[in-house]
Amino acid sequence: MSLSSHLEELRKKHQHLSDAVEEALKSPSSDDLQIAQLKKQKLQLKEEITRLSTH
């Protein structure tokens, strides 16, 4: 897998997590812990994308 395709896949996962966070925030039955975990995963992906983009 090339670096550009790997970055694109990471960006897709990041967007999917963003959508999941938005949906969870809209749902009154959402769990704060679940939202926090989604946000943490999203941040980790963003850091990886940034790290790979700068090298």
Order of alpha helices (4+ residues) and beta strands (2+ residues): alpha-alpha
